[in-house]
Amino acid sequence: MRTPTEDSPASAEDQTGSTEFLQSLLDLLSDDNPGIVSYAAKALRDHGEDSVVQALRQRLETCPTSCVTEIVATLDFLHSGTHQDLFDELLACPSPDVRATAIEKVGARLQIDSRPRILALLGAESEPRCRASLISLLGKMKSDLPPETLIPSLRDRDSRVRANALDLLGKLPSLVDDSLIEPLLDDASPRVRASAMRLLWPTRHEELWKRVQAELESDDLRRELSATYLLGHLPGPAEALQELTRRLEHSNVQIRLLASKGLLTIPGQIDVDSLVERYLAEEHTIVRQNLMAYCRRRQPVAAIQALKKLMSQGVLKPETRATAVRAMGDLVHARAIPTLVSTLKDSDPRVRSNAVEALSRCPGEGLMALLLPCLEDSNHRVRATAALAIWRLGGHHAVEVLLKMLESGNTASQTSAAFALGEIGSSEMVVPLSDLLHDLTSSVVTTEAQRLVQKSVMKALTKIRSA
């Protein structure tokens, strides 16, 4: 395998490799797996050829719903005309998913003078999701609409439209007549009721707090979801913090998501020890991130002490220790360094890898010296994580470790190295990555491990070329 310095950017071999890479992406665009289609669509943003745009438009007609957003985003990225041109083109599509995505993604960059056009579309659109998206778009334009313009939407048969109309009314500088809102306090939709309560809260908060409590105690999950959302967006009483804390242990992940996010906006403090224990028991990544964000903003030192105490007891399972180490990294605090250094010798590679990454995020001097021994770790993931961390700290020599891993022939090492090289993003890494991709594509890829290496290399090349 060649080294980066032997590369000639204009060589015929590189051009051939680039053509092969593009064809691989176009092939993946036709795959049956929605995740692969979305990946290919995003990667194609580096290729503005007419054939690519045509392939994206054709795939948009038949692609799974979950891929629409990525394909529209790529068409938007590659479009050479005005946003209005692409907006009009996509809104002519018969698919409601495509139209709604165009409104949400492309419409966000339209000028405020497009408001009459948006209002006309709102009056003509038959699909509820599209009507709801058009109302949200009007809100993003920050224009002063007469409140009466939204009266038909407040009476719309679809709850998304009614809720979005209420949210838009709350953004308008003009005063809104309470009589327009009051009927919606008894709406069949919990989200609509929640939006109506938020609008009327400043003048009727005592009465409405009783309504919120009733929604929280309801057996209807939708009502509890809307009320939990409200707790994080209202200047409610002290009991609001207690209600959010209780819902961190709810069986429904959406409730836990809303509760953890609400903690970031509501005043007051909660017991950090119990919050850390909740973090370690939580399986959802975003909930965990929200909990550590709360600790980082409000009580970082107390959170570090709580994590250290739990880890010193020696009873945590390896995966829980790895989660605790990641939490220390999320706190981004120098007080975490001594505990993180001690975990570099943990028996589990997940713990060691997370410790390396966490240390690289901590403020302080001499971190590179602490991480250098990890380049010789017995585990491929730890070595790759250490090389990436050291490179980010200025030790660019660590990339040699990744290149050796790439040449090793060991699929696990190659996968880890490819990921790290993609994160580094240096154009000098295109040659060794392209060589490995060529070797893989010119031979029969038979094992799942080899396919994983191929996918990792393609992702790395995409990341580097889009940097």
Secondary structure, DSSP 4 states (H G I P E B T S, - for coil): ---GGG--TT-HHHHHHHHHHHHHHHHHHT-S-HHHHHHHHHHGGG---HHHHHHHHHHHHHS-GGGHHHHHHHHHHH--S-HHHHHHHHHTSS-HHHHHHIIIIIGGGS-GGGHHHHHHHHHH---HHHHHHHHHHHHHTT----GGGGHHHHT-SSHHHHHHHHHHHHH-SS---HHHHGGGGG-S-HHHHHHHHHHHHHHHHHHHHHHHHHHHT-S-HHHHHHHHHHHTTS---THHHHHHHHGGG-SSHHHHHHHHHHHTTS-S---HHHHHHHHHH---HHHHHHHHHHHHHH-HHHHHHHHHHHHHTS---HHHHHHHHHHHHHH--GGGHHHHHHGGG-SSHHHHHHHHHHHHHS--S-HHHHHGGGGG-SSHHHHHHHHHHHHHTT-GGGHHHHHHHHHS--HHHHHHHHHHHHHH--GGGHHHHHHHHHHHHTS---SHHHHHHHHHHHHHHHHHHT-
